[in-house]
Amino acid sequence: MSASILGEVGGLLGAAWIRDTATRLDCPSCGSAHVAQVLGDNGGISYVCTACGHSWS
């Protein structure tokens, strides 16, 4: 029974890792994951890398 619980926990951790990497936004300039979402000039969404200062939308 313990092995099945450990297997279940391992599966959940794997799914959490996949979800985290699928939703993470990396800076296209330096590759850093330190990205902030900001409101753009025309009401759109833009992003700014807090590591290198690169901005994009």
Protein Blocks (a to p, Z undefined) as FASTA:
>chain_A
ZZmmmmmmmmmmmmmmmmmmmmpccdfklopabdcddddfkopacdddfknopacZZ
